[in-house]
């Protein structure tokens, strides 16, 4: 799998995790700036964050330590973390 294919797949995985947690924002995700803070932009709270991180761990097998949550706020940061650990 090429790096671009892996990035596209991870973007889809992240979008699916966000959509499952906050279905009302699913339609907006394709137009989202990949560097914007997802949690601020969509008003997601700490339980939403936990649910997203848990879903990402379950779907990718990549552990996301609790202390990394504050840094993993954008689509690009989430993808970079998942890609680096894969």
Backbone torsions as a table, in degrees:
resi	resn	phi	psi	omega
1	UNK	NA	131.8	179.9
2	UNK	-74.2	164.7	179.6
3	UNK	-61.3	-40.3	178.5
4	UNK	-63.8	-41.7	178.2
5	UNK	-63.3	-41.4	179.2
6	UNK	-64.3	-41.4	179.1
7	UNK	-64.6	-43.0	178.4
8	UNK	-62.2	-44.1	179.6
9	UNK	-62.8	-43.3	179.1
10	UNK	-66.1	-37.2	176.6
11	UNK	-60.4	-41.4	178.7
12	UNK	-65.4	-39.8	179.0
13	UNK	-65.1	-44.7	179.0
14	UNK	-64.4	-45.1	179.3
15	UNK	-60.9	-39.6	178.9
16	UNK	-64.5	-41.2	179.4
17	UNK	-64.9	-41.7	178.6
18	UNK	-67.2	-44.8	-178.9
19	UNK	-62.9	-37.3	179.0
20	UNK	-67.4	-34.0	-179.2
21	UNK	-82.9	-39.1	-177.4
22	UNK	-132.1	75.2	-175.4
23	UNK	-58.7	-24.4	-179.8
24	UNK	-69.1	-14.8	179.2
25	UNK	-103.4	-2.8	-174.9
26	UNK	-54.9	-40.9	-178.1
27	UNK	-68.8	-22.1	-178.1
28	UNK	-87.0	-18.9	-174.4
29	UNK	-59.0	-40.0	-179.2
30	UNK	-62.2	-25.9	-178.3
31	UNK	-97.3	0.6	-176.5
32	UNK	-72.1	135.6	171.2
33	UNK	-62.1	122.9	-174.8
34	UNK	-66.8	-7.7	179.0
35	UNK	-104.3	-2.6	-179.3
36	UNK	-76.3	149.6	178.0
37	UNK	-71.1	109.3	-177.7
38	UNK	-59.3	-38.6	-173.7
39	UNK	-73.5	-37.4	175.0
40	UNK	-72.0	-46.7	-176.6
41	UNK	-57.4	-40.7	-175.5
42	UNK	-105.8	4.0	178.4
43	UNK	64.2	36.8	-179.7
44	UNK	-82.2	139.4	-177.3
45	UNK	-97.8	-173.8	-175.6
46	UNK	-65.8	-32.6	176.4
47	UNK	-68.9	-39.1	175.5
48	UNK	-60.8	-43.8	179.8
49	UNK	-59.9	-46.7	179.4
50	UNK	-61.3	-43.8	179.7
51	UNK	-63.6	-39.5	178.6
52	UNK	-66.3	-47.5	-179.0
53	UNK	-63.3	-39.6	177.8
54	UNK	-64.2	-44.4	178.8
55	UNK	-62.0	-40.2	179.2
56	UNK	-65.6	-41.1	177.6
57	UNK	-63.1	-43.7	-179.5
58	UNK	-65.9	-38.7	-176.1
59	UNK	-82.3	-22.7	-177.3
60	UNK	-112.8	-21.7	-174.8
61	UNK	81.0	2.8	-179.4
62	UNK	-90.9	121.9	176.9
63	UNK	-71.8	139.3	175.7
64	UNK	-121.7	103.8	-179.1
65	UNK	-62.5	143.2	-179.6
66	UNK	-53.0	-36.7	-176.7
67	UNK	-72.4	-9.0	176.6
68	UNK	-90.8	-16.0	-177.0
69	UNK	-50.8	-45.7	-177.7
70	UNK	-62.4	-24.8	179.4
71	UNK	-87.9	-22.7	-174.6
72	UNK	-95.1	72.2	-172.4
73	UNK	-107.9	-16.7	-177.3
74	UNK	-116.8	164.4	177.1
75	UNK	-57.3	-47.4	-178.6
76	UNK	-63.2	-39.8	179.9
77	UNK	-68.2	-40.3	177.9
78	UNK	-63.3	-45.4	179.9
79	UNK	-62.1	-43.8	-179.8
80	UNK	-61.9	-41.7	178.8
81	UNK	-63.4	-46.9	-178.7
82	UNK	-65.3	-39.6	-179.5
83	UNK	-67.3	-40.2	-178.4
84	UNK	-67.1	-30.8	-177.2
85	UNK	-90.4	-8.6	-178.0
86	UNK	-82.6	NA	NA
